[in-house]
Amino acid sequence: MLASPDHTVSLTAPAKINLALHVTGRRDDGYHLLDSLVVFARFGDRLSVTKAAADSFTLSGPYGAGLPADDTNLVLRARDALRRQHGGRATPVAIHLEKHLPIASGIGGGSSDAAAALRALGALWDIDASLTELAALGLLLGADVPMCLHGEALIARGIGEKIERIAAFPRLPMVLVNNGVTVSTPQVFSALTRCDNPPLPALPPLTSLAEVCAYLRQTDNHLFAATQKLAPSINGSMQALIDTNPLLARMSGSGGTCFALYSDDAAADAAARRLRQRQPAWFVVATSSTMEGN
């Protein structure tokens, strides 16, 4: 998190990557129960908040035009929720979101933006709120917001709100690909044929990329088959990644972004270059997962 002398706080809202996602049940209220191994990428949106005479919200970036700038935006909902709890400190702010993550793409862009807004505004307004308090507030905005507030390798259970941090996790070179398809998460869950799958296998100590891949081969993304039915073009993204010979390729979340893991940054960069040459209109990014403390 960066703060400037003109009272601006800026930070990255990173892409959330579901390395594995098991659907294990369904609550009486319709929410599905999940087990998910999650990491966060170094690549993401960029959010800045500045003290101002009046509230404002602006958007830029390659995907900014596709987002609403009204109070349905999760960033403004986060601002308003935090303001309701801490009204005395919550002076007017100018918020700018530089949108680099595709919309409705399974990598938590909106939830990560909301989490970034809560953290940045908490710093700007000098609100002494714990991560637990912010996560409780974030859960009211969306099930993925609490894990995005943590922003490090974790296991998420329940509807996503039960979070278990992973003390040590290796850095994963990866490529993210989205061919332009947008997928409705509620529709994907509605298309599931089974929601009583086993939970994730117990997580052993994972100290290397090879160990992570060996573990992931015992897991799945149980939403993939449903997404395939609703958006068959997801197969094109998956096959394009497989053709680059990664260590592992999979869909993140409910789609339509797929990811692949590589042996090192050079291999990921080379794969991304090939994909951009073949599909210049696609979203293609070579990045890596973050490690604790960075």
TABELDA-V655804 format. One record per residue. N is the residue number from 1. SS is DSSP state (hx for helix, st for strand, lp for the rest). PSI is psi in radians with two decimals (999 if undefined). OMEGA is omega in degrees with one decimal (NA if undefined). Layout:
# TABELDA-V655804
n->(N/N)
ss->(SS/SS)
psi->(PSI/PSI)
omega->(OMEGA/OMEGA)
This chain:
# TABELDA-V655804
n->(1/2/3/4/5/6/7/8/9/10/11/12/13/14/15/16/17/18/19/20/21/22/23/24/25/26/27/28/29/30/31/32/33/34/35/36/37/38/39/40/41/42/43/44/45/46/47/48/49/50/51/52/53/54/55/56/57/58/59/60/61/62/63/64/65/66/67/68/69/70/71/72/73/74/75/76/77/78/79/80/81/82/83/84/85/86/87/88/89/90/91/92/93/94/95/96/97/98/99/100/101/102/103/104/105/106/107/108/109/110/111/112/113/114/115/116/117/118/119/120/121/122/123/124/125/126/127/128/129/130/131/132/133/134/135/136/137/138/139/140/141/142/143/144/145/146/147/148/149/150/151/152/153/154/155/156/157/158/159/160/161/162/163/164/165/166/167/168/169/170/171/172/173/174/175/176/177/178/179/180/181/182/183/184/185/186/187/188/189/190/191/192/193/194/195/196/197/198/199/200/201/202/203/204/205/206/207/208/209/210/211/212/213/214/215/216/217/218/219/220/221/222/223/224/225/226/227/228/229/230/231/232/233/234/235/236/237/238/239/240/241/242/243/244/245/246/247/248/249/250/251/252/253/254/255/256/257/258/259/260/261/262/263/264/265/266/267/268/269/270/271/272/273/274/275/276/277/278/279/280/281/282/283/284/285/286/287/288/289/290/291/292/293/294)
ss->(lp/st/st/st/lp/lp/lp/st/st/st/st/st/st/st/st/st/st/st/st/st/st/st/st/st/st/st/lp/lp/lp/lp/lp/st/st/st/st/st/st/st/st/st/st/st/st/st/st/st/st/st/st/st/st/lp/lp/lp/lp/st/st/st/st/st/lp/lp/lp/hx/hx/hx/lp/lp/lp/lp/lp/lp/lp/hx/hx/hx/hx/hx/hx/hx/hx/hx/hx/hx/hx/lp/lp/lp/lp/lp/lp/lp/st/st/st/st/st/st/lp/lp/lp/lp/lp/lp/lp/lp/lp/lp/hx/hx/hx/hx/hx/hx/hx/hx/hx/hx/hx/hx/hx/hx/hx/hx/lp/lp/lp/lp/lp/lp/hx/hx/hx/hx/hx/hx/hx/hx/hx/lp/lp/lp/lp/lp/hx/hx/hx/hx/hx/hx/lp/lp/lp/st/st/st/st/st/lp/lp/lp/st/st/st/st/lp/lp/lp/lp/lp/lp/lp/st/st/st/st/st/st/lp/lp/lp/lp/lp/lp/hx/hx/hx/hx/hx/hx/lp/lp/lp/lp/lp/lp/lp/lp/lp/lp/lp/lp/lp/lp/lp/lp/lp/lp/hx/hx/hx/hx/hx/hx/hx/hx/lp/lp/lp/lp/st/lp/lp/hx/hx/hx/hx/hx/hx/hx/lp/lp/lp/hx/hx/hx/hx/hx/hx/hx/hx/hx/lp/lp/lp/lp/lp/st/st/st/st/lp/lp/lp/lp/lp/lp/st/st/st/st/lp/lp/lp/hx/hx/hx/hx/hx/hx/hx/hx/hx/hx/hx/hx/hx/hx/lp/lp/lp/lp/st/st/st/st/st/st/st/lp/lp/lp/lp/lp)
psi->(2.25/2.33/2.43/2.85/-0.39/0.39/0.77/2.34/2.21/2.46/2.89/2.43/1.65/2.71/2.42/2.22/2.05/1.72/-0.62/2.54/1.91/2.30/2.01/-0.11/-3.05/2.31/2.90/-0.46/0.07/-0.30/2.40/2.58/2.40/2.71/2.11/2.36/2.11/2.40/2.95/2.49/2.80/-0.29/2.46/-2.94/2.94/2.20/2.34/2.40/2.41/2.45/2.45/2.98/-0.46/2.70/2.46/2.80/2.16/2.73/2.54/-2.98/2.94/-0.39/0.20/-0.63/-0.33/-0.02/2.54/2.54/0.32/-2.97/0.10/-0.25/2.37/-0.49/-0.79/-0.57/-0.65/-0.79/-0.83/-0.63/-0.76/-0.64/-0.68/-0.61/-0.50/0.93/-0.63/-0.55/-0.29/1.31/2.88/2.59/2.58/2.16/2.30/2.26/2.09/1.87/1.93/-0.23/2.36/2.67/2.51/0.91/0.16/0.18/0.42/0.47/-0.90/-0.73/-0.69/-0.65/-0.77/-0.74/-0.73/-0.68/-0.76/-0.77/-0.79/-0.76/-0.60/-0.70/-0.77/-0.71/0.04/0.85/2.19/1.29/2.37/2.88/-0.63/-0.74/-0.75/-0.66/-0.68/-0.70/-0.72/-0.60/-0.51/-0.38/-0.51/2.62/-0.43/-0.19/-0.74/-0.75/-0.58/-0.52/-0.61/-0.80/0.48/2.99/2.34/2.87/2.25/2.30/-3.11/-2.32/0.14/-0.11/-0.28/1.87/2.30/1.94/2.58/2.08/-0.71/2.35/2.34/2.74/2.37/1.90/2.36/2.86/2.35/2.38/2.33/2.18/0.18/-0.11/2.42/2.47/2.36/2.04/-0.79/-0.66/-0.66/-0.81/-0.63/-0.47/-0.04/2.41/-0.26/2.41/0.36/0.77/2.80/2.70/3.06/2.56/2.68/2.40/2.00/2.98/2.23/1.91/-0.11/2.80/-0.70/-0.70/-0.66/-0.82/-0.69/-0.72/-0.80/-0.49/-0.23/0.01/-3.04/3.05/1.83/-0.10/-0.20/-0.80/-0.69/-0.70/-0.68/-0.70/-0.75/-0.57/1.35/-0.36/-0.19/-0.47/-0.55/-0.73/-0.77/-0.78/-0.65/-0.68/-0.76/-0.62/-0.26/0.09/0.95/3.03/-0.58/2.49/2.47/2.82/2.53/2.39/-2.34/0.15/3.09/0.44/2.34/2.74/2.77/2.55/2.52/2.86/-0.52/3.06/-0.64/-0.72/-0.69/-0.76/-0.74/-0.73/-0.74/-0.70/-0.78/-0.76/-0.71/-0.66/-0.68/-0.57/1.29/-0.33/-0.16/2.75/2.03/2.15/2.24/2.24/-2.82/2.85/2.68/2.77/2.86/2.23/0.08/999)
omega->(-178.0/175.7/-178.9/-178.5/-179.8/176.5/172.8/174.5/-178.8/176.0/178.8/171.8/-167.9/171.8/176.5/-178.1/172.3/178.2/175.5/-178.0/178.4/175.4/-168.7/-179.5/179.4/-180.0/179.2/-179.3/176.0/179.3/178.6/178.0/-172.1/162.7/-177.3/171.6/-169.7/167.5/180.0/-176.0/173.5/-178.1/177.5/174.9/178.6/-177.1/177.3/175.6/-175.6/173.6/-173.3/178.4/-179.9/178.2/172.4/179.4/179.8/-177.2/172.6/179.1/-174.3/-179.1/-178.2/-176.7/-178.3/-177.9/172.9/178.2/179.9/-172.7/170.0/178.8/-176.5/178.4/179.9/175.0/176.4/177.5/-175.5/179.1/179.4/179.0/178.9/-179.8/-173.9/-172.8/-176.7/-177.9/-167.2/178.0/-179.9/-177.4/168.7/-178.8/174.8/179.1/176.3/-167.8/179.8/-178.5/176.8/-176.4/179.1/-170.1/174.5/178.8/167.2/-175.3/-178.8/179.6/178.5/176.0/179.4/178.5/178.2/178.9/178.6/-179.3/-177.4/-179.7/175.1/178.1/-177.6/-178.1/179.0/178.8/-178.3/179.9/179.2/176.5/178.6/179.1/179.0/179.9/177.5/176.8/-179.7/-179.6/177.2/179.8/-178.9/-174.1/-178.2/-174.4/179.2/-179.6/177.2/175.0/177.2/172.3/178.2/-177.0/-175.5/166.7/177.8/179.0/-174.9/173.3/-179.7/-173.6/179.5/-167.9/176.1/179.3/176.1/-170.5/-179.2/-178.6/-176.3/175.9/-174.4/171.7/-174.2/171.8/175.1/-177.8/171.5/-175.8/177.9/-179.2/172.2/-173.8/175.9/-179.4/177.3/178.5/178.1/179.4/178.6/-178.1/179.0/175.7/179.6/178.4/179.3/-179.9/175.5/176.5/175.0/171.7/177.2/-175.6/176.4/171.5/-178.7/-175.0/-177.9/176.1/-179.8/179.1/177.2/-179.0/177.4/177.2/-176.3/178.7/174.7/-172.7/-175.4/161.3/-174.2/176.9/-171.7/-177.7/178.9/178.2/177.3/179.9/-176.3/-175.3/-176.6/-179.1/175.6/178.8/178.0/177.2/-178.3/-178.8/178.7/177.1/179.7/-179.1/177.4/177.6/177.2/173.0/-179.0/175.7/-175.8/173.0/175.8/175.6/178.6/-178.9/2.1/175.0/173.9/178.9/173.6/179.1/-175.8/-174.6/-179.8/-177.6/-178.7/178.7/177.8/178.6/-179.6/178.2/179.5/178.3/178.9/-178.4/178.6/178.4/-177.3/-176.2/-174.6/-179.0/-178.6/167.2/-179.5/-178.7/168.5/-177.8/173.5/174.9/175.9/173.3/-177.0/175.2/177.0/NA)
